[in-house]
């Protein structure tokens, strides 16, 4: 089993935590997420035009890029994390330009060397999988796809086919951190996705509190929290790790107390 598959094979749903690389004291922030109980870490690659992200993560990108953070720096942060935490899944999340500008094979090889388990590329759709997917799979890295409320049953197979690790269900049609979908909508769409695939489904965008996380954990295989954590980095700077640990611990308690929803996969 891979680190990602182990994280989603536990009896309870997984907590997935996101922060932006190069924003604040990244190593200490990452360690705080792990010690707080995060099951999977998403490390954001700063980019000049983060089209899917709301103000909190946009500002984190600006802060990181303002410090001169490069792709090489992100990979170095990842490699150091892997040395400290050999068993914790680490996923890179970002946009196509930094991932493919030097070639997909170069990026996949560098990510493999850094101990990356999966990659979420926001702006490469399934129909353009050849741009990055084969290189990641050849390197043993999971290409993690995104599904949204507008991903209907006709398009869903294109999203799930070739996706590995987990499927990231974006609960709202919009940018990160700005709103949360009604739990009834999340439950209906997650159930629909689960009927067509064995891939674990993690839900994100708009999850900010333990109460929200617990509600989603009752219907999904994982819960993704990003903006609320990134805001703590912006607010507390070098003192952020203590605050990140506290919020992550409360989120982990809420998520891990939920029983995983049963899977009802359709059969031919």
C-alpha positions in Angstrom: 0.0 0.0 0.0 1.1 3.6 -0.6 1.2 6.3 2.0 -2.0 7.8 0.5 -3.9 4.5 0.4 -3.0 3.8 4.0 -4.3 7.2 5.1 -7.7 6.5 3.5 -7.8 2.8 4.7 -8.2 3.7 8.4 -11.6 3.1 10.1 -12.3 6.8 10.2 -12.3 9.6 7.6 -9.0 11.4 6.9 -8.2 15.0 7.7 -6.3 16.7 4.8 -4.6 20.0 5.7 -3.3 22.6 3.3 -0.7 25.4 3.7 1.3 27.4 1.1 5.0 26.6 0.8 7.2 29.5 1.6 4.6 31.3 3.6 5.8 31.9 7.2 8.0 29.3 8.9 6.9 26.5 6.6 8.8 23.6 8.2 7.5 24.4 11.7 4.0 25.0 10.3 4.0 21.6 8.6 5.2 19.9 11.7 2.4 21.5 13.6 -0.2 20.1 11.2 1.3 16.6 11.6 1.5 16.8 15.4 -2.1 18.1 15.5 -3.3 14.9 13.8 -3.5 15.7 10.0 -3.6 12.4 8.0 -2.5 14.0 4.7 -0.7 17.2 4.0 -1.3 19.4 0.9 1.6 21.8 0.2 0.6 24.7 -2.0 3.0 25.7 -4.8 2.9 29.6 -4.9 1.8 31.0 -8.3 1.2 34.4 -9.7 -2.4 33.7 -10.9 -4.1 31.3 -8.5 -7.5 31.4 -10.2 -9.3 28.9 -8.0 -8.2 30.4 -4.7 -9.8 33.0 -2.5 -8.2 36.0 -0.8 -6.5 34.0 2.0 -4.6 31.7 -0.2 -4.0 34.4 -2.8 -2.4 36.5 -0.2 -0.3 33.6 1.0 0.9 33.2 -2.6 1.8 36.9 -2.7 3.7 36.6 0.6 5.6 33.5 -0.5 6.5 34.9 -3.9 7.5 38.1 -2.3 10.2 36.2 -0.4 11.4 34.7 -3.7 10.1 31.2 -3.3 10.8 29.0 -6.3 9.8 25.5 -7.4 13.2 24.3 -6.3 12.5 25.8 -2.8 9.1 24.0 -2.7 10.7 20.7 -3.6 13.4 21.3 -0.9 10.7 21.9 1.7 9.0 18.7 0.6 12.2 16.7 0.8 13.0 18.0 4.3 9.4 17.1 5.3 9.8 13.6 4.0 13.0 13.1 6.1 11.2 14.3 9.2 7.9 12.5 8.5 8.6 9.3 6.5 5.1 7.9 6.8 2.9 11.0 6.3 1.4 11.5 2.8 2.5 14.7 1.1 0.6 16.2 -1.9 1.6 19.1 -4.0 -1.2 21.4 -5.1 -0.9 24.1 -7.6 -1.1 25.2 -11.2 0.2 23.9 -14.5 2.8 26.5 -15.3 5.3 25.7 -12.5 4.7 22.0 -13.0 5.3 21.7 -16.8 7.5 24.6 -17.8 10.6 22.5 -17.5 8.8 19.4 -18.8 6.4 17.0 -17.1 9.1 14.3 -16.8 11.4 16.6 -15.1 8.8 17.7 -12.6 7.6 14.2 -11.9 11.2 13.0 -11.4 12.0 15.9 -9.1 8.7 15.4 -7.1 9.5 11.7 -6.7 13.0 12.5 -5.4 11.4 14.9 -2.9 9.1 12.2 -1.6 5.8 13.5 -3.0 2.9 11.1 -3.0 0.4 12.9 -5.1 -0.2 16.0 -7.3 -3.3 18.2 -7.7 -3.0 20.4 -10.7 -6.0 22.8 -10.7 -5.9 23.9 -14.3 -5.2 20.7 -16.2 -8.5 19.1 -17.0 -8.9 15.3 -17.5 -9.2 15.8 -21.2 -5.6 17.1 -21.2 -4.2 14.4 -19.0 -1.3 13.8 -21.3 0.2 17.1 -20.3 1.2 15.7 -16.9 -0.6 12.5 -15.9 1.5 9.9 -17.6 4.7 11.3 -16.2 3.3 11.3 -12.7 2.1 7.7 -13.0 5.4 6.6 -14.4 7.1 8.1 -11.3 4.7 6.4 -8.9 2.9 9.7 -8.0 -0.9 9.9 -7.8 -2.6 12.4 -10.1 -5.4 13.6 -7.9 -8.4 15.0 -9.9 -11.0 17.5 -8.9 -14.8 17.0 -9.2 -17.3 19.8 -8.6 -21.1 20.2 -8.2 -21.3 20.7 -12.0 -19.5 17.4 -12.8 -22.5 15.5 -14.1 -22.8 11.8 -14.6 -21.8 12.1 -18.3 -18.4 13.8 -17.4 -17.7 12.0 -14.2 -16.0 8.9 -15.8 -13.5 11.2 -17.4 -12.7 12.7 -14.0 -12.4 9.4 -12.1 -10.6 7.4 -14.8 -6.9 7.9 -14.3 -7.3 9.6 -10.9 -5.4 8.0 -8.1 -4.9 8.5 -4.3 -8.2 10.2 -3.7 -10.7 12.4 -5.6 -11.0 16.0 -4.4 -14.6 17.0 -4.4 -14.9 20.8 -4.5 -18.1 21.4 -2.6 -18.8 24.8 -4.1 -18.6 26.3 -7.5 -16.3 29.2 -6.7 -13.0 30.0 -5.0 -11.5 28.6 -1.8 -12.6 29.7 1.6 -15.5 32.0 0.7 -18.6 29.8 1.3 -19.8 26.4 2.3 -22.3 24.2 0.4 -25.3 22.8 2.2 -24.6 19.3 3.7 -27.5 17.9 1.7 -25.8 18.9 -1.5 -22.5 17.5 -0.4 -24.0 14.2 0.7 -25.9 13.8 -2.5 -22.9 14.5 -4.8 -20.4 12.4 -2.7 -22.8 9.5 -2.7 -23.3 9.8 -6.5 -19.5 9.8 -7.0 -19.0 6.9 -4.7 -21.4 4.8 -6.7 -19.2 5.1 -9.8 -15.7 4.7 -8.3 -13.6 3.0 -5.6 -11.4 6.1 -5.2 -11.8 7.7 -1.7 -13.6 11.1 -1.9 -12.3 14.0 0.2 -14.4 17.2 0.4 -13.0 20.7 0.5 -13.5 24.4 -0.2 -15.3 26.3 2.6 -14.5 24.0 5.5 -13.4 26.2 8.5 -14.6 24.7 11.8 -14.6 21.4 13.6 -18.4 21.4 13.4 -18.4 21.7 9.7 -15.6 19.1 9.4 -17.5 16.6 11.5 -20.7 17.0 9.4 -18.8 16.4 6.2 -16.8 13.5 7.7 -20.1 11.6 8.2 -20.6 11.5 4.4 -17.1 11.5 2.9 -13.8 9.6 3.1 -11.9 12.8 4.0 -12.2 16.5 4.8 -9.9 19.1 3.4 -9.2 22.3 5.3 -7.0 25.1 3.8 -8.0 28.8 4.1 -8.7 28.6 7.8 -5.1 27.3 8.4 -3.6 29.8 6.0 -5.3 32.6 7.8 -3.6 31.6 11.0 -0.2 31.8 9.3 -1.0 35.3 8.1 -2.3 36.4 11.5 0.3 34.9 13.8 3.5 34.8 11.7 6.3 33.0 13.5 3.9 32.1 16.3 1.6 30.3 13.9 2.7 26.7 14.7 1.0 26.7 18.1 -2.2 28.0 16.6 -2.1 25.6 13.7 -1.6 22.7 16.1 -4.6 23.7 18.2 -6.9 24.1 15.2 -5.7 20.9 13.5 -6.1 19.0 16.8 -9.7 20.1 17.1 -10.4 19.3 13.4 -8.8 15.9 13.7 -10.9 15.1 16.8 -14.0 16.0 14.9 -13.1 14.2 11.7 -11.7 11.1 13.4 -14.8 10.7 15.6 -17.0 10.1 12.5 -17.7 6.7 11.1 -16.8 6.4 7.4 -19.9 6.4 5.2 -20.7 3.1 3.5 -19.8 2.8 -0.2 -22.5 1.7 -2.6 -20.7 1.2 -5.9 -22.9 0.5 -8.9 -22.4 -2.9 -10.6 -22.8 -3.5 -14.3 
